[in-house]
Amino acid sequence: MCGIVAYVGSQKAYPIILKGLKRLEYRGYDSAGIALYTEQIETCKRKGRVAELEVWDEKITETATVGIGHTRWATHGEPSDANAHPHTSNNGQLTLVHNGIIENYASLKQELVQKGYTFKSETDTEVLVNFIEEIQKNNDYTLEEAMRVALKRVVGAYVIIVMENGFPDRLIAARKGSPLVIGVGEGEHFLASDASPIIEYTKKVIYVNDYELAIITQDEIILKNLGNESITPYIQQLDMELAQIEKGGFDHFMLKEIFDQPASLTDCLRGRLDSENQILTLAGIDQHLSIFTEAKRIVIVACGTSWHAGLVAEYMIEALCRIPVEVEYASEFRYRNPVINSDDVIIAISQSGETADTLVALERAKEQGAFIFGVVNAVGSSIARLSHAGAYTHAGPEIGVASTKAFTAQLTVLAMMAIKIGLEKKTLSTSEYKRYLAELALIPEKVKTVLGTHEAIQKVAIHYAAARDFLFLGRGYNYLWH
């Protein structure tokens, strides 16, 4: 997982991109780089943290108003200056940043080597920028045309942003399977992997869809698909506040997000759980209740922490709804040939709503006629748009790498789903339903009580910090899955 930030406008690009990369550094911190357009494209990239870029030549950083930046988590090639992004094509005309993995980069690289191309890095990204150059040069194409042709040959996931010498006020971006958001300002535009670097400058955003190209200047955004058909941009309003992506006095984001949980769980329940009147409202379920009650099987597809939330959901749904549940790791699900029936319900769980393996798995399940229900945090994300219906967790932005509030919000949504379906199927009695609603309403305050003992918890943590091994014993919901 890497982070991208870009800017085109009238302000100094360097401080905007640098600050944005620091906000995205949780996505990758092996190396970082920035390319700025002055009289030509100039690049600075370093192994290590984003702060390594603060030593760049002041003359460049004080004048450029267009630029792209990247913070990297290594996939192809070790962390190094050479492997850091941005990457430049052999002729020096194109400079590119990239999130994702180009799966057929090795065969493309072999083609290019045979044509005389040389490579300074071990990355799939340098292969991609030279592949675009080769198509552009041999066919006398514009950059936009060359990117469109190149991306039809590419296998894998990507977000790319490309700068071209001779075009000092233009960026061209494209995406498939990795997130890209465009911030819309007055005479300026911002691009990033998520909204955190943008929220300080504008709340108007465009979420770019798969197989779309965005041609962006200071005053214009043009969206097209790979077939060169124009698409009308859909501008949305961010509901995120700047304070949500700041540490708020805590030493680090993970600690802040642990203490966010009473509020995030309250937000998750708000408008859904009316414990006083014993009503539970989940629009995504309510509108498709018969699909869930008549489902022969529910398949939960997720990765990482979301997969563990799915394991808990398996217990809840089977106990309360008496529907068989299978929990699949998305990276395995997408590469085999699973049996999917039209009366199956697929529940996709993802904090970001952009998990590449989960997206591919959903696309295949949808092609086979399954009903897709998304449980995601990020509004307007790819999984949210791909799903037939869904429920947002409303956990707010999660910067910490180890999931905390996103996980507990996922469990809360999944619990509400199980209770709602169980009542409709009559596998859950009315008295049990009312008891569960009453208990759900108490959870935020109970979490607050536990967090009030943080000093005692810290003492226990310090005591056991040097331990080499832990053995966890549990049963049922407390069973530790591996």
Secondary structure, 3 states (H helix, E strand, C coil): CCEEEEEECCCCHHHHHHHHHHHCHHHCCCEEEEEEECCCEEEEEEECCHHHHHHCCHHHHCCCCEEEEEEECCCCCCCCCCCCCCEECCCCCEEEEEEEEECCHHHHHHHHHHCCCCCCCCCHHHHHHHHHHHHHHHHCCCHHHHHHHHHHHCCEEEEEEEEECCCCCEEEEEEEECCCEEEECCCCEEEECCCCCCCCCCCEEEECCCCEEEEEECCCEEEEECCCCEECCCEEECCCCHHHHCCCCCCCHHHHHHHCHHHHHHHHHCCCEECCCCEECCHHHHCCHHHHHCCCEEEEEECHHHHHHHHHHHHHHHHHHCCCEEEEEHHHHCCCCCCCCCCEEEEEEECCCCCHHHHHHHHHHHHCCCEEEEEECCCCCHHHHHCCEEEECCCCCCCCCCCCHHHHHHHHHHHHHHHHHHHHHCCCCHHHHHHHHHHHHHHHHHHHHHHCCHHHHHHHHHHHCCCCCCCCCCCHHHCCCC
